[in-house]
Amino acid sequence: MVRRARGFTLIELMIVVAIIAILAAIALPAYSNYRIRAAETACLSEAKAYANDALVQLYQEETPAAPTLGACATLSGGSAIGDDVAATPRTPGSRAITCAMDSTGSHGQASCRYN
C-alpha cells in the first residue's frame, strides 16, 4: 500500500515566511512615511483654515477667536494682520508650519509653508 504525503514540507513553509518578511520590510517604512506626511498635511490644512478665518475677521475689524486644536499640537498667532500663524503637527509629524498673514497670498488668502 502506497502512502501519499500530505501537507507542506518545512522548506516550503520557510520560503513562505521569508517572502512575507521581505514584503513586510518593504511595506512598513512606506507606511511610516505615509503617517508622517498625513499628520503634517492635516496640520497644514488646519493652520491655513484658521489663518484665513482670522484674516477675514481682522479685515472686518473683529477679534479672531482662539484656534481649536485638532491635527495640530500647537497653533498660535494671527492676532493682527502681519502676525504670522505658527503651528506644529501632532506626532508623528515634525515639520513646523508658518502661515503669512500679510494678504500677499493668492486672492488675499494666507499663504502657508513648512519650515
C-alpha positions in Angstrom: 0.0 0.0 0.0 1.5 3.3 -1.1 1.0 6.2 1.2 1.0 9.7 -0.1 2.4 12.6 1.9 0.0 15.4 2.7 0.7 19.0 3.8 3.7 21.2 3.2 7.4 20.5 3.9 9.4 22.5 6.3 11.3 24.1 3.4 8.1 25.3 1.7 6.9 26.9 4.9 10.2 28.6 5.5 10.1 30.1 2.0 6.6 31.5 2.6 7.7 33.0 5.9 10.7 34.6 4.2 8.6 36.1 1.4 6.2 37.6 4.0 9.1 39.0 5.9 10.5 40.6 2.8 7.1 42.2 1.9 6.8 43.5 5.5 10.3 45.0 5.4 9.3 46.9 2.2 5.8 48.0 3.4 6.5 49.2 7.0 8.8 52.1 6.1 6.4 53.3 3.4 3.5 53.2 5.9 5.6 55.1 8.5 6.4 57.8 5.9 2.7 58.0 4.9 1.7 58.6 8.6 4.2 61.4 8.9 3.1 63.1 5.7 -0.6 62.7 6.6 -0.1 64.3 10.1 1.9 67.2 8.6 -0.6 67.8 5.8 -3.6 67.7 8.2 -1.9 70.3 10.4 -1.1 72.5 7.4 -4.7 72.4 6.3 -5.9 73.3 9.8 -3.4 76.1 10.1 -4.4 77.5 6.7 -8.1 77.4 7.5 -7.5 79.2 10.8 -5.2 81.8 9.2 -7.8 82.5 6.5 -10.6 82.8 9.1 -8.5 85.1 11.3 -7.6 87.2 8.3 -11.3 87.7 7.4 -12.2 88.6 10.9 -9.3 91.1 11.1 -10.4 92.7 7.9 -13.9 93.0 9.4 -12.2 94.7 12.4 -13.2 91.8 14.7 -11.0 89.9 17.2 -10.2 86.4 15.9 -11.4 83.5 18.0 -8.9 81.2 19.7 -7.9 78.3 17.5 -9.5 74.9 18.1 -6.8 72.3 18.0 -7.3 69.1 16.1 -4.5 67.9 13.9 -2.0 70.5 15.3 -0.4 70.2 18.7 0.1 73.9 18.8 -1.4 76.8 16.8 -0.6 80.4 17.7 -0.5 83.9 16.2 -2.9 85.5 13.9 -4.0 88.3 16.2 -3.1 91.1 13.8 -2.5 91.5 10.1 1.2 90.8 9.6 1.3 88.5 12.7 2.1 85.0 11.2 0.3 81.9 12.4 2.7 79.2 13.6 1.7 75.6 14.0 3.3 72.2 14.9 1.7 68.9 13.9 0.9 66.1 16.3 3.2 63.1 16.5 4.5 61.6 14.2 4.7 64.8 12.2 7.7 67.0 12.8 7.9 69.9 10.4 6.7 73.2 11.7 4.3 75.4 9.7 4.1 79.1 9.2 1.2 80.9 7.6 1.9 84.5 6.4 -1.0 86.9 7.4 0.1 89.8 5.2 -2.5 89.0 2.4 0.2 88.6 -0.2 -1.2 85.1 -0.9 -3.5 84.4 -3.8 -6.7 86.4 -3.7 -6.0 87.8 -0.2 -5.6 84.4 1.5 -2.9 83.5 3.9 0.0 81.6 2.4 1.3 78.6 4.4 4.6 76.7 4.1 6.7 74.2 6.0 9.7 75.5 7.8 
